[in-house]
Amino acid sequence: MEQNTLEITERSEVFEFASLREMVNQALQQNFGENQISNGLSSGFRDIDQVISGFKKGQLTTIAVKPGMGKTALMLSIANNIGIKNNHSVAIFSPERSSTKITNRLIESETGMSLEKLTRGKLKPSERDHMFSLVNHIAKADIFLDDTPNLSADELLKKSRQLKIMHGVELIIIDYLELLSTSIIDTDTREEQLGKIVQVIKDIARELNLPIVLFSQMPANYSGDYSQRPSVNELPVYLTELSDVIMLLHRCDLSSQAGQVEKGENLVEIIIGKHDNQRNESIVPLRFIESLAKFTDK
């Protein structure tokens, strides 16, 4: 009964979303077949899953990242792991980057080859079959992209409901909080507005019974000192209170001490500052492949 009411309520407004399969076909001017979905859900990072047991239904996970640390690369790595490698239905709301740019970066990250080389056919015979097998897998991904600029919390709610009803979306990724808006007549301070938006996102996760991964850009107050780990204490109260899981990305490979690391090893840490209502900090190592702008298990 509840689902039928939801369908009737939202049927009057129909939104257009860019399917990743359509975007890949458009980018490479070739049709790569139908979608496939399988059961199960994890972050795709083994050590992170051991701490948080994957992204859970109804929970809000906030990933806070300081500027220049690779926020978009981490977001696309998660989308790749869940939507492409593990064939789950994923929605990405990205007011910052166009659907075309996101698609192009996913293709280049997964194939390790520039889009120009793929589209212009500059491939050796030995490369062609392998590359287009990878692209075929990307094109089958059940990923839906929305790049509406200045997206409001109300629009996010309506579109999320539609994605759940029409496409059975299993995970929503939002990149990033500070680009979302409330009503144009909202006279509250920006801090208060952001608190309202996070509450709406939390309510969406509960109502639709799916995990939401929310990226937030932390202020760049480290004065160039990349060796200093970020802390949950730097986050505003509305994030620390409303988030079920909080992670912070620390790119220690950018610090002055990174030169001492063995060549080819880019040290990256995910600081898990809150999970299962506990705030005992866990630090998970990841590897960052700079040439692909991609995060992997270490």
Secondary structure, DSSP 8 states (H G I E B T S, - for coil): -HHHHHHHHHTT-----EEHHHHHHHHHTS--------S----S-HHHHHHH-S--TT-EEEEEE-TTS-HHHHHHHHHIIIIIIS---EEEE-SSS-HHHHHHHHHHHHHSS-HHHHHTT---HHHHHHHHHHHHHHHT--EEEE--TT-BHHHHHHHHHHHHHHH---EEEEE-GGG-B--TT--S-HHHHHHHHHHHHHHHHHHHT--EEEEEE----STT-TTS---GGGS-HHHHHH-SEEEEEE-GGGSGGGGGS-TT--EEEEEEEEBTTB---EEEEEEEEGGGTEEEE-
